[in-house]
Amino acid sequence: MPYVGRRPNYISGMAAMTIFLFLIGFLNIKKGSDEIVITQAALTLVWTFTFQLSAGQLGWALPAEMGSTRLRQKTICLARDSYYIVNFAARTLEPYFLNPREWNLKGYTGFVWGGDGFVDPDLGILPVARDEREDLWGDRYALHRKGQCQEVQEL
């Protein structure tokens, strides 16, 4: 992570995972082949590997680093509670997606979660740490002590 940066790591990982999910969904269009099922299983493993290398690790690092000292515990609690609420909803829906007696989406579930990854709003609001702001905005800007951004005037 120190060599790539959080934002490029997260955005490239989310893009790759979304592509893998759409591939799983598109492979389900042609049915009846064992090779396709094996390919879908392999793409699921590749998706998991990509998740662990990109977005998965940031879910633990960012909440602990973003909050100030006084707000750190509240930030972590809010992040974990939000995660548990979203995870509860997703894990409640997933059995219905895959159950042959319910919705029976099979591999088309990749379209559902891939669509979620495609329109996921958190790609644009990923918090930026103080030390990354100068790299993100370039050398023209410097940090103000209140967190505002001001242009650097050359002497």
Residue pairs with C-beta under 8 A, 6 or more apart in sequence:
1 9
1 57
1 61
5 132
5 135
6 58
6 61
6 62
6 126
6 129
6 132
7 126
7 128
7 132
7 136
9 54
9 58
10 54
10 55
10 58
10 123
10 126
11 123
11 126
12 54
13 50
13 51
13 53
13 54
13 55
14 54
14 55
14 117
14 120
14 123
16 50
16 54
17 47
17 50
17 51
17 54
17 55
17 117
18 114
18 117
18 118
19 114
20 43
20 46
20 47
20 50
20 110
21 47
21 110
21 111
21 113
21 114
21 117
22 110
22 111
22 114
23 43
23 110
24 40
24 43
24 44
24 47
24 107
24 109
24 110
24 114
25 107
25 108
25 109
25 110
25 111
25 114
26 110
27 36
27 39
27 40
27 43
27 107
28 36
28 40
28 106
28 107
28 108
28 110
30 36
40 107
59 79
59 83
62 79
62 126
62 127
63 75
63 76
63 78
63 79
63 80
64 72
64 76
65 129
66 75
66 127
66 129
67 73
67 74
67 75
67 76
94 109
95 102
96 102
96 103
97 103
97 105
97 109
97 112
98 104
98 105
98 106
98 109
105 112
128 136
130 143
133 141
133 143
133 149
134 141
134 142
134 143
137 149
139 152
140 151
140 152
141 149
141 150
141 151
141 152
142 149
142 150
142 151
142 152
143 149
144 150
